[in-house]
Amino acid sequence: MVSEEVLEKISHLPTTPGVYIWRDQYKRIIYVGKAVNIRNRVRSYVRHDANRAPKVTAMMKRAVDVEVIQTKTEMEALILENTLIKEHHPKYNIMLRDDKTYPYVKVTVQEDFPRVIMVRRMERDGAKYFGPFTDVTAVHQTIKLFRRHFPLRTCQSMKVQRPCLQYHLGYCEAPCVGLVSKEKYRTYIDQIVQVLEGKHIPLLDELKASMEAAAEDLDFEKAAQLRDQLQALDKLREKQRMVTQRGDIDVIGLAMEAAMVCVQVFFIRQGRMLGRENFFIRNDGDSEADIMTEFIKQYYGGASFVPKEVLLPYETEERALFEEWFSQMKGQHVEVSVPQRGFKRDLIKMAEENAQNFLAERRRQWQYDLDKSGGAVKKMAEVLDLPRLPERMECFDISHTQGSETVASMVVFEDGKPAKKEYRRFKLKTVQGKPDDFKSMAEIMARRYGNETDWPMPDLIIIDGGKGQLNAALPLIRAVGVTDVPVISLAKRIEEVFVEGQSDSIILSHHSPELQLLQQIRDEAHRFAITYHRKLRGKRNLESILDHIEGIGPKRRKALWDAFNTLEYIKAASVEELAAVPGMNQKAAEAVYNFFRLSKDEKDATIKGNVINS
């Protein structure tokens, strides 16, 4: 528990509103809370309470200090608390995990020549947002349709000297250079906004007429395309039934199961249910009402849009405070209510049922993933007759281009899942220039199992390749002292597995989870190795020929490129022209001039000598 010094500090805390911050022995923030009376609230943490939540008990075992920030009002404390939680992500605060961020259609009406784009987050930037929409394909199709029928700009910046390719293709009227008036351009935007608001415009009749005409002309492909465009528009305009005439409402539903909570928010805009968002919260013994309260603080603390009404499933002491907060953000009164009967209560029940179904589906998926990975590990141990369950598996792969930039990867799977923090990559030191997989493997095994003794030993080592690769790797692995870890290899041709001490390979069914797990490990090792190799190869290819000239470093090289633009101009330049470049001198200019007048053999020898010396 906290020290006497902290208890003394608590007794002198102010009784005003504010935020309190608990820290651990490493000065890390582990919890942030707000209070109307700071002293009384913080005292509740150090008093003995047999009914205290397990999370609070665990937190107070680690808390060694508390600090406070006073505010004038509870509202200021609420906003500050939300800001600190988002900034520091304290261990014992309830944190949201967004299942999916649904897209919005954004019309940048605050700009002189607005754009129509898809975004995932709403911001307070003066633009109009429509959504969220659950059908991403429909959003893409609709925006594509808008751009086909209305000459809208797509560029982020209009600071250009001439029209871009979109203008020459007829997709834009080049407002960037004043070829269309603001008034004419606004008519396009007005029609688009009317479509997104569910209103009828001539474009819809034109699309329908074109579809019917294409069908009559037996151009069924074009008719099908127009039909899909109309359907995409319908999904955005009337994708959900009219549920209320009451305007904009957020409906919050909550479902709890074991250690996980799902919060679902239904969006009702202009009487239509437009979509929903799911959030997952880890439950450490908090009540439903407490979880809902923390959710509201975090969710609406970053929201750019607040509806006229918010429906809650549970009562909370801070409901009046939330009403004041929301009203302040919106600039008009926002009602926060806990309906007990009638239509609004039905909306709450619908949100709760959806949250419950979503949580159950997620739990089934978690269980399936657990059974799949865990079952594959157990089955692998049986099929390969391993002495123990391979809880930690390591797989190696080598990548190079004709011996250059030779690298190796080591990927680690724990309990059937990638442990990416345990991955390692090796830039080989003894093998460069001529490909030699045997020496490469010897170096990797020595560095992994001979020198790096602080890494935990695996339960299974996997080699990419067939029987020859396994027989080559085994003596190297045993030579560095790894004597009791099984080693296998996986050949790519027919995906056969070779096991130490067995002459015949093991052929696993392509549908078996154990083979799929081995393939996943092997492919991950290959991906990790080749990614590193390409990075080094790309870095090498960026090397300039100027780097091989004595007296030319990065600054002079850049200065030469800035002055002459191309290598041909540098080659053709006189000594005087080279010396006139900022940063150059007579000696460096002569070195550049003479280098490009060497014969090919002399030039190659100079470059090779520089590489060897480096």
C-alpha positions as CSV (number, residue, x, y, z in Angstrom):
1,M,0.0,0.0,0.0
2,V,1.0,3.7,-0.2
3,S,3.6,5.1,2.1
4,E,3.0,7.4,5.1
5,E,4.4,10.2,3.0
6,V,1.6,9.8,0.4
7,L,-1.1,9.5,3.1
8,E,0.1,12.8,4.5
9,K,0.0,14.3,1.0
10,I,-3.5,13.1,0.5
11,S,-4.7,14.7,3.7
12,H,-3.7,18.1,2.4
13,L,-5.2,17.7,-1.1
14,P,-7.7,20.4,-2.2
15,T,-11.4,19.8,-2.0
16,T,-12.0,21.5,-5.4
17,P,-12.8,19.8,-8.8
18,G,-9.9,18.4,-10.7
19,V,-7.9,15.4,-12.0
20,Y,-5.8,13.0,-10.0
21,I,-3.0,10.9,-11.4
22,W,-1.6,7.7,-9.8
23,R,2.0,6.8,-10.6
24,D,4.0,3.6,-10.1
25,Q,7.6,3.2,-8.8
26,Y,9.0,4.0,-12.3
27,K,7.0,7.3,-12.4
28,R,4.7,5.9,-15.1
29,I,1.1,7.0,-15.1
30,I,-1.1,4.0,-14.3
31,Y,-4.5,5.7,-13.7
32,V,-6.1,9.0,-14.4
33,G,-9.4,10.0,-12.8
34,K,-11.6,13.1,-12.3
35,A,-13.4,14.2,-9.1
36,V,-15.7,16.9,-7.9
37,N,-13.8,16.8,-4.6
38,I,-10.3,15.7,-5.2
39,R,-9.4,14.9,-1.5
40,N,-12.5,12.8,-0.9
41,R,-12.1,10.8,-4.1
42,V,-8.4,10.1,-3.6
43,R,-9.0,9.1,0.0
44,S,-11.4,6.4,-1.2
45,Y,-8.5,4.5,-2.8
46,V,-6.4,4.2,0.4
47,R,-9.3,3.3,2.8
48,H,-9.8,-0.4,3.5
49,D,-12.8,-1.8,1.5
50,A,-13.6,-5.5,1.4
51,N,-15.9,-4.9,-1.6
52,R,-13.2,-3.1,-3.7
53,A,-13.0,-4.2,-7.4
54,P,-10.0,-6.5,-8.1
55,K,-8.7,-3.9,-10.7
56,V,-8.5,-1.2,-8.0
57,T,-6.8,-3.6,-5.6
58,A,-4.2,-4.5,-8.2
59,M,-3.6,-0.9,-9.1
60,M,-3.1,0.2,-5.5
61,K,-0.4,-2.5,-5.0
62,R,1.6,-0.7,-7.7
63,A,0.7,2.9,-6.9
64,V,3.4,4.8,-5.0
65,D,2.5,8.4,-5.7
66,V,-0.4,10.7,-6.6
67,E,-0.5,14.1,-8.1
68,V,-3.4,16.3,-8.9
69,I,-4.4,19.1,-11.3
70,Q,-7.1,21.5,-10.0
71,T,-9.7,22.9,-12.3
72,K,-12.4,25.5,-11.8
73,T,-15.3,23.2,-12.8
74,E,-16.2,19.6,-13.1
75,M,-16.6,20.1,-16.9
76,E,-12.9,21.2,-17.2
77,A,-11.9,18.2,-15.2
78,L,-13.9,15.9,-17.5
79,I,-12.2,17.3,-20.6
80,L,-8.7,17.2,-19.0
81,E,-9.2,13.6,-17.8
82,N,-10.1,12.5,-21.3
83,T,-7.1,14.3,-22.8
84,L,-4.7,12.7,-20.4
85,I,-6.1,9.2,-20.9
86,K,-5.7,9.5,-24.7
87,E,-2.2,10.9,-24.3
88,H,-0.7,8.4,-21.8
89,H,-2.9,5.3,-22.2
90,P,-2.7,4.4,-18.4
91,K,-2.7,0.7,-17.6
92,Y,-5.7,0.7,-15.3
93,N,-8.0,3.0,-17.2
94,I,-10.7,1.5,-19.4
95,M,-9.5,1.7,-23.0
96,L,-11.6,1.4,-26.2
97,R,-10.6,-0.9,-29.0
98,D,-12.5,0.1,-32.2
99,D,-13.6,-3.0,-34.1
100,K,-14.0,-1.1,-37.4
101,T,-14.1,2.5,-38.5
102,Y,-16.8,2.8,-41.1
103,P,-16.3,5.3,-44.0
104,Y,-17.9,8.7,-44.4
105,V,-18.4,10.7,-47.6
106,K,-16.8,14.1,-47.0
107,V,-17.8,17.1,-49.1
108,T,-15.3,19.9,-48.5
109,V,-17.8,22.7,-48.7
110,Q,-15.5,25.0,-46.8
111,E,-13.3,25.2,-49.9
112,D,-13.9,27.5,-52.8
113,F,-14.0,24.4,-55.1
114,P,-15.0,21.5,-52.9
115,R,-13.9,17.9,-53.3
116,V,-15.8,14.7,-52.6
117,I,-13.7,12.0,-50.9
118,M,-14.0,9.0,-48.6
119,V,-12.7,9.3,-45.1
120,R,-12.6,7.2,-42.0
121,R,-12.8,9.9,-39.3
122,M,-14.9,13.1,-38.9
123,E,-13.1,16.3,-38.1
124,R,-14.2,19.8,-37.1
125,D,-13.0,21.4,-40.3
126,G,-16.3,22.9,-41.7
127,A,-16.8,20.1,-44.2
128,K,-20.1,18.2,-44.7
129,Y,-20.0,14.5,-43.7
130,F,-22.5,11.8,-44.7
131,G,-22.5,8.5,-43.0
132,P,-21.1,6.4,-41.6
133,F,-21.8,3.7,-44.2
134,T,-21.2,0.0,-43.7
135,D,-21.0,-0.8,-47.4
136,V,-17.5,0.4,-48.4
137,T,-17.9,-0.8,-52.0
138,A,-21.1,1.3,-52.4
139,V,-19.2,4.3,-51.2
140,H,-16.4,3.8,-53.7
141,Q,-18.8,3.2,-56.6
142,T,-20.8,6.3,-55.7
143,I,-17.8,8.6,-55.6
144,K,-16.6,7.1,-58.9
145,L,-20.0,7.8,-60.3
146,F,-20.0,11.4,-59.1
147,R,-16.6,12.0,-60.7
148,R,-17.7,10.5,-64.0
149,H,-20.8,12.7,-64.2
150,F,-19.5,15.9,-62.5
151,P,-16.2,17.5,-63.4
152,L,-14.9,17.6,-59.9
153,R,-11.3,18.3,-58.9
154,T,-9.4,15.5,-57.1
155,C,-6.1,17.3,-56.3
156,Q,-5.3,18.3,-52.7
157,S,-3.5,21.5,-53.8
158,M,-4.5,24.0,-56.4
159,K,-1.2,25.8,-56.5
160,V,-0.2,24.8,-60.0
161,Q,0.8,26.6,-63.2
162,R,-1.2,24.6,-65.7
163,P,-4.0,22.1,-65.8
164,C,-3.2,18.4,-65.0
165,L,-4.0,15.3,-67.0
166,Q,-7.5,15.1,-65.5
167,Y,-8.5,18.3,-67.4
168,H,-7.2,17.0,-70.7
169,L,-9.1,13.8,-70.2
170,G,-12.3,15.7,-69.6
171,Y,-12.7,14.7,-66.0
172,C,-12.1,18.2,-64.5
173,E,-12.7,21.8,-65.6
174,A,-9.5,23.1,-64.1
175,P,-10.6,25.4,-61.4
176,C,-6.9,25.6,-60.4
177,V,-6.3,28.0,-63.3
178,G,-9.7,29.7,-63.3
179,L,-11.4,27.9,-66.2
180,V,-14.6,27.4,-64.3
181,S,-16.5,29.8,-62.1
182,K,-17.3,29.2,-58.4
183,E,-21.0,29.5,-59.1
184,K,-21.0,26.9,-61.9
185,Y,-18.9,24.5,-59.8
186,R,-21.2,24.9,-56.8
187,T,-24.1,23.6,-58.9
188,Y,-22.3,20.3,-59.2
189,I,-21.7,20.2,-55.4
190,D,-25.3,21.1,-54.6
191,Q,-26.6,18.2,-56.7
192,I,-24.2,15.8,-55.0
193,V,-25.2,16.9,-51.6
194,Q,-28.9,16.5,-52.6
195,V,-28.2,12.9,-53.6
196,L,-26.4,12.1,-50.3
197,E,-29.3,13.7,-48.4
198,G,-31.7,11.3,-50.1
199,K,-33.3,13.8,-52.4
200,H,-34.1,13.2,-56.1
201,I,-32.1,14.9,-58.8
202,P,-32.2,14.6,-62.7
203,L,-29.0,12.5,-62.6
204,L,-31.0,9.5,-61.2
205,D,-33.5,9.7,-64.1
206,E,-30.7,10.0,-66.6
207,L,-29.0,6.9,-65.2
208,K,-32.2,4.9,-65.3
209,A,-33.0,6.0,-68.9
210,S,-29.5,5.1,-70.0
211,M,-29.8,1.7,-68.4
212,E,-33.1,1.0,-70.2
213,A,-31.7,2.2,-73.5
214,A,-28.7,0.0,-73.2
215,A,-30.9,-3.0,-72.4
216,E,-33.0,-2.3,-75.5
217,D,-29.8,-2.1,-77.6
218,L,-28.8,-5.5,-76.2
219,D,-25.7,-3.8,-74.6
220,F,-26.2,-5.8,-71.4
221,E,-22.7,-5.2,-70.1
222,K,-23.3,-1.4,-70.1
223,A,-26.8,-1.9,-68.7
224,A,-25.4,-4.0,-65.8
225,Q,-22.8,-1.3,-65.0
226,L,-25.5,1.4,-64.9
227,R,-27.7,-0.9,-62.7
228,D,-24.8,-1.3,-60.2
229,Q,-24.3,2.4,-60.1
230,L,-28.0,3.0,-59.3
231,Q,-27.9,0.3,-56.6
232,A,-24.9,1.9,-55.0
233,L,-26.6,5.2,-55.0
234,D,-29.7,3.6,-53.4
235,K,-27.6,2.0,-50.7
236,L,-26.2,5.4,-49.7
237,R,-29.5,7.2,-50.0
238,E,-31.9,4.8,-48.4
239,K,-29.8,1.9,-47.1
240,Q,-31.8,1.6,-43.9
241,R,-35.5,1.9,-43.1
242,M,-36.8,5.0,-41.5
243,V,-36.8,4.4,-37.8
244,T,-37.9,7.8,-36.4
245,Q,-38.8,11.3,-37.3
246,R,-36.9,12.7,-34.4
247,G,-33.7,13.7,-36.2
248,D,-30.2,12.8,-35.1
249,I,-29.8,10.3,-32.3
250,D,-27.0,8.1,-31.0
251,V,-28.2,4.9,-29.3
252,I,-25.7,3.1,-27.0
253,G,-26.0,-0.6,-26.3
254,L,-23.7,-2.7,-24.1
255,A,-23.2,-6.4,-23.7
256,M,-20.8,-8.1,-21.2
257,E,-19.4,-11.6,-21.2
258,A,-16.6,-12.7,-18.9
259,A,-13.7,-10.4,-19.2
260,M,-14.8,-8.7,-22.4
261,V,-17.4,-6.0,-23.1
262,C,-18.9,-4.9,-26.4
263,V,-20.3,-1.4,-26.8
264,Q,-22.3,-0.7,-29.9
265,V,-23.4,2.7,-31.1
266,F,-26.3,3.0,-33.6
267,F,-26.3,6.2,-35.7
268,I,-29.7,7.6,-36.6
269,R,-29.4,10.6,-38.9
270,Q,-32.5,12.5,-40.1
271,G,-34.6,9.6,-39.0
272,R,-32.6,6.9,-40.8
273,M,-30.4,4.3,-39.2
274,L,-27.2,4.8,-41.1
275,G,-24.9,2.3,-39.4
276,R,-23.1,1.3,-36.3
277,E,-19.7,1.1,-34.7
278,N,-18.5,-1.6,-32.3
279,F,-16.0,-1.1,-29.5
280,F,-14.4,-3.7,-27.3
281,I,-13.3,-3.0,-23.7
282,R,-11.5,-5.3,-21.4
283,N,-13.5,-5.9,-18.2
284,D,-11.5,-5.9,-15.0
285,G,-14.4,-6.0,-12.6
286,D,-16.1,-2.7,-13.4
287,S,-19.9,-2.4,-13.4
288,E,-21.8,-1.8,-16.7
289,A,-22.6,1.7,-15.6
290,D,-18.9,2.5,-14.9
291,I,-17.8,1.1,-18.3
292,M,-20.5,3.0,-20.1
293,T,-19.5,6.2,-18.3
294,E,-15.8,5.8,-19.3
295,F,-16.8,4.9,-22.8
296,I,-18.8,8.1,-23.2
297,K,-15.9,10.2,-22.0
298,Q,-13.4,8.7,-24.5
299,Y,-15.8,8.3,-27.4
300,Y,-17.3,11.8,-27.4
301,G,-14.1,13.4,-26.3
302,G,-12.8,12.9,-29.8
303,A,-16.0,13.2,-31.7
304,S,-16.5,16.0,-34.3
305,F,-20.3,15.5,-34.4
306,V,-22.7,15.3,-31.5
307,P,-26.3,14.5,-32.2
308,K,-29.3,16.2,-30.7
309,E,-30.1,13.2,-28.4
310,V,-28.1,10.4,-26.9
311,L,-29.8,7.3,-25.5
312,L,-28.1,5.4,-22.6
313,P,-28.8,1.9,-21.4
314,Y,-28.0,2.7,-17.8
315,E,-28.3,5.6,-15.4
316,T,-25.2,7.5,-14.4
317,E,-24.4,10.1,-11.9
318,E,-22.7,12.2,-14.6
319,R,-25.7,12.3,-16.9
320,A,-26.4,16.0,-16.2
321,L,-22.7,16.7,-16.7
322,F,-22.7,14.9,-20.1
323,E,-25.7,17.0,-21.2
324,E,-23.8,20.2,-20.4
325,W,-20.7,18.9,-22.1
326,F,-22.5,17.8,-25.3
327,S,-24.5,21.0,-25.4
328,Q,-21.3,23.0,-25.1
329,M,-19.7,21.1,-28.0
330,K,-22.8,21.3,-30.3
331,G,-23.7,24.9,-29.4
332,Q,-27.3,23.9,-28.6
333,H,-29.1,21.8,-26.1
334,V,-28.4,18.0,-26.3
335,E,-30.6,15.6,-24.4
336,V,-29.1,12.6,-22.7
337,S,-31.7,10.2,-21.5
338,V,-32.2,6.6,-20.1
339,P,-35.5,5.5,-21.7
340,Q,-37.5,3.0,-19.7
341,R,-40.4,2.2,-22.1
342,G,-41.7,2.9,-25.5
343,F,-40.0,3.4,-28.8
344,K,-36.7,4.7,-27.4
345,R,-36.4,1.7,-25.1
346,D,-36.9,-0.5,-28.1
347,L,-33.9,1.1,-29.8
348,I,-31.8,0.5,-26.7
349,K,-32.8,-3.2,-26.7
350,M,-32.0,-3.5,-30.4
351,A,-28.5,-2.0,-29.8
352,E,-28.0,-4.4,-26.8
353,E,-29.1,-7.4,-28.8
354,N,-26.7,-6.5,-31.6
355,A,-23.9,-6.0,-29.2
356,Q,-24.6,-9.4,-27.6
357,N,-24.6,-11.1,-31.0
358,F,-21.4,-9.4,-32.1
359,L,-19.7,-10.3,-28.8
360,A,-20.8,-13.9,-29.2
361,E,-19.5,-14.0,-32.8
362,R,-16.2,-12.5,-31.7
363,R,-15.9,-15.0,-28.9
364,R,-16.5,-17.9,-31.3
365,Q,-13.8,-16.5,-33.6
366,W,-11.4,-16.2,-30.7
367,Q,-12.1,-19.8,-29.7
368,Y,-11.8,-21.0,-33.3
369,D,-8.4,-19.3,-33.7
370,L,-7.2,-20.7,-30.3
371,D,-8.4,-24.2,-31.3
372,K,-6.8,-24.0,-34.7
373,S,-3.4,-22.8,-33.6
374,G,-3.3,-25.0,-30.4
375,G,-4.7,-28.0,-32.2
376,A,-2.2,-27.7,-35.0
377,V,0.7,-27.6,-32.5
378,K,-0.6,-30.7,-30.7
379,K,-1.2,-32.6,-34.0
380,M,2.2,-31.6,-35.2
381,A,3.8,-33.1,-32.1
382,E,1.9,-36.4,-32.7
383,V,2.5,-36.7,-36.4
384,L,6.2,-35.9,-36.2
385,D,6.7,-37.9,-33.0
386,L,8.3,-35.0,-31.2
387,P,9.5,-35.5,-27.6
388,R,7.5,-32.5,-26.3
389,L,4.9,-30.0,-27.5
390,P,6.6,-27.4,-29.8
391,E,5.5,-24.3,-27.9
392,R,8.4,-22.3,-29.4
393,M,9.4,-23.0,-33.0
394,E,12.2,-21.3,-35.0
395,C,12.6,-21.2,-38.7
396,F,15.5,-19.9,-40.8
397,D,15.8,-18.8,-44.4
398,I,18.6,-17.3,-46.5
399,S,18.3,-14.7,-49.2
400,H,20.8,-13.3,-51.7
401,T,21.3,-12.2,-55.3
402,Q,24.1,-14.3,-56.8
403,G,25.9,-14.2,-53.5
404,S,25.7,-10.5,-52.9
405,E,23.9,-8.9,-49.9
406,T,23.5,-12.3,-48.3
407,V,21.1,-12.2,-45.4
408,A,19.3,-14.6,-43.2
409,S,16.1,-14.5,-41.2
410,M,14.9,-16.2,-38.0
411,V,11.1,-16.2,-37.3
412,V,9.6,-17.4,-34.1
413,F,6.2,-18.9,-33.5
414,E,4.9,-19.4,-29.9
415,D,1.9,-21.5,-29.3
416,G,1.2,-21.6,-33.0
417,K,1.2,-17.8,-33.5
418,P,3.9,-15.4,-34.8
419,A,6.0,-13.8,-32.0
420,K,7.2,-10.9,-34.0
421,K,9.2,-9.3,-31.2
422,E,11.3,-12.4,-31.2
423,Y,12.2,-12.2,-34.9
424,R,15.8,-11.7,-35.8
425,R,17.7,-11.0,-39.0
426,F,21.3,-11.5,-39.8
427,K,23.6,-9.8,-42.3
428,L,26.1,-12.5,-43.0
429,K,29.8,-11.6,-42.4
430,T,31.7,-14.6,-43.7
431,V,29.8,-15.2,-47.0
432,Q,29.6,-12.4,-49.5
433,G,30.4,-12.5,-53.2
434,K,30.0,-16.2,-54.0
435,P,26.8,-18.0,-52.9
436,D,27.5,-20.8,-50.3
437,D,24.4,-21.9,-48.4
438,F,26.4,-24.3,-46.3
439,K,28.8,-21.6,-44.9
440,S,25.8,-19.3,-44.6
441,M,23.9,-21.8,-42.5
442,A,27.0,-22.5,-40.4
443,E,27.4,-18.8,-39.6
444,I,23.7,-18.4,-38.7
445,M,23.7,-21.5,-36.4
446,A,26.9,-20.2,-34.6
447,R,25.5,-16.8,-34.1
448,R,22.1,-18.0,-33.0
449,Y,22.9,-21.0,-30.8
450,G,26.6,-20.4,-30.0
451,N,26.9,-16.8,-29.1
452,E,23.4,-15.5,-28.3
453,T,23.0,-17.7,-25.2
454,D,20.5,-15.2,-23.7
455,W,17.8,-16.2,-26.2
456,P,15.5,-19.0,-25.0
457,M,16.0,-22.4,-26.7
458,P,13.2,-23.5,-29.1
459,D,11.3,-26.8,-28.9
460,L,11.6,-27.3,-32.7
461,I,13.9,-26.0,-35.4
462,I,12.6,-25.8,-39.0
463,I,14.8,-25.6,-42.1
464,D,13.5,-24.5,-45.4
465,G,14.4,-27.2,-47.9
466,G,14.6,-30.9,-48.5
467,K,16.6,-33.8,-47.1
468,G,19.9,-32.3,-48.4
469,Q,19.3,-29.1,-46.5
470,L,18.4,-31.0,-43.4
471,N,21.5,-33.2,-43.5
472,A,23.7,-30.1,-44.1
473,A,22.2,-28.1,-41.2
474,L,22.1,-30.9,-38.6
475,P,25.9,-31.2,-38.0
476,L,26.1,-27.4,-37.8
477,I,23.3,-27.2,-35.2
478,R,24.7,-30.1,-33.1
479,A,28.3,-28.6,-33.3
480,V,27.3,-25.5,-31.5
481,G,25.9,-27.4,-28.6
482,V,22.2,-27.8,-29.4
483,T,21.8,-31.5,-28.9
484,D,18.2,-32.1,-27.6
485,V,16.1,-29.9,-29.9
486,P,14.4,-31.7,-32.9
487,V,15.2,-30.4,-36.4
488,I,13.0,-30.9,-39.4
489,S,12.9,-29.5,-42.9
490,L,10.0,-28.6,-45.2
491,A,10.5,-29.1,-49.0
492,K,8.4,-26.9,-51.3
493,R,7.8,-29.2,-54.3
494,I,5.2,-31.5,-52.7
495,E,5.4,-30.0,-49.2
496,E,7.0,-33.1,-47.7
497,V,8.5,-33.0,-44.2
498,F,11.9,-34.6,-43.4
499,V,12.6,-35.5,-39.8
500,E,16.0,-36.2,-38.2
501,G,16.8,-39.9,-38.1
502,Q,14.1,-40.9,-40.6
503,S,15.0,-41.9,-44.2
504,D,11.5,-41.5,-45.6
505,S,9.7,-38.2,-45.7
506,I,6.3,-37.6,-44.1
507,I,3.5,-36.5,-46.5
508,L,0.8,-34.4,-44.8
509,S,-2.6,-33.7,-46.2
510,H,-2.7,-30.2,-47.7
511,H,-5.9,-29.5,-45.7
512,S,-4.3,-30.5,-42.4
513,P,-3.8,-27.7,-39.9
514,E,-0.3,-28.9,-39.0
515,L,0.9,-28.6,-42.5
516,Q,-0.7,-25.2,-42.9
517,L,1.0,-24.1,-39.8
518,L,4.4,-25.3,-41.1
519,Q,3.8,-23.6,-44.4
520,Q,2.9,-20.3,-42.6
521,I,6.1,-20.5,-40.6
522,R,8.2,-21.3,-43.7
523,D,6.6,-18.5,-45.8
524,E,7.0,-16.0,-43.0
525,A,10.7,-16.8,-42.7
526,H,11.0,-16.3,-46.5
527,R,9.1,-13.0,-46.4
528,F,11.2,-11.7,-43.6
529,A,14.5,-12.6,-45.2
530,I,13.7,-11.3,-48.7
531,T,12.3,-8.0,-47.3
532,Y,15.6,-7.4,-45.5
533,H,17.6,-8.4,-48.6
534,R,15.6,-6.1,-50.9
535,K,16.2,-3.2,-48.4
536,L,20.0,-3.7,-48.5
537,R,20.0,-4.2,-52.3
538,G,18.0,-1.1,-52.8
539,K,20.4,0.8,-50.5
540,R,23.4,-0.4,-52.5
541,N,21.8,0.4,-55.9
542,L,21.3,4.0,-54.7
543,E,25.1,4.3,-54.4
544,S,26.4,6.9,-56.9
545,I,29.4,6.4,-59.1
546,L,30.6,9.8,-57.8
547,D,31.2,8.1,-54.4
548,H,34.2,6.3,-55.9
549,I,36.0,9.5,-56.8
550,E,38.6,10.6,-54.2
551,G,37.6,13.8,-52.4
552,I,33.9,13.6,-53.3
553,G,31.6,13.0,-50.3
554,P,27.9,13.3,-49.9
555,K,27.8,17.2,-49.8
556,R,30.0,17.6,-52.9
557,R,28.0,14.9,-54.7
558,K,24.8,16.7,-54.0
559,A,26.2,20.0,-55.1
560,L,27.4,18.5,-58.4
561,W,23.9,17.0,-59.1
562,D,22.3,20.3,-58.2
563,A,24.6,22.2,-60.6
564,F,24.5,19.9,-63.6
565,N,21.3,17.8,-63.1
566,T,22.6,14.7,-65.1
567,L,25.7,12.5,-65.1
568,E,26.3,13.3,-68.7
569,Y,26.7,17.0,-68.0
570,I,29.1,16.3,-65.1
571,K,31.2,14.1,-67.5
572,A,31.3,16.9,-70.1
573,A,32.1,19.7,-67.7
574,S,35.5,21.3,-67.7
575,V,37.8,21.6,-64.7
576,E,36.9,25.3,-64.3
577,E,33.1,24.6,-64.4
578,L,33.5,21.8,-61.8
579,A,35.6,24.0,-59.6
580,A,33.0,26.8,-59.7
581,V,30.4,24.5,-58.0
582,P,29.8,25.6,-54.4
583,G,31.8,23.4,-52.1
584,M,34.3,22.2,-54.8
585,N,38.0,23.2,-55.1
586,Q,40.6,22.8,-57.8
587,K,41.9,19.4,-56.6
588,A,38.4,17.8,-56.3
589,A,37.4,19.2,-59.7
590,E,40.5,17.7,-61.3
591,A,39.7,14.3,-59.6
592,V,36.2,14.3,-61.1
593,Y,37.5,15.4,-64.5
594,N,40.2,12.8,-64.7
595,F,38.0,9.9,-63.4
596,F,35.6,10.2,-66.3
597,R,38.5,10.1,-68.7
598,L,39.9,6.8,-67.5
599,S,39.5,3.7,-69.6
600,K,36.8,1.3,-68.7
601,D,39.3,-1.2,-67.2
602,E,41.0,1.6,-65.2
603,K,37.6,2.9,-64.0
604,D,36.4,-0.6,-62.9
605,A,39.7,-1.2,-61.1
606,T,39.3,2.1,-59.2
607,I,35.8,1.2,-58.1
608,K,36.7,-2.3,-57.1
609,G,39.7,-1.0,-55.1
610,N,37.4,1.5,-53.3
611,V,35.0,-1.3,-52.4
612,I,37.7,-3.5,-51.0
613,N,39.2,-0.7,-49.0
614,S,35.9,0.2,-47.5
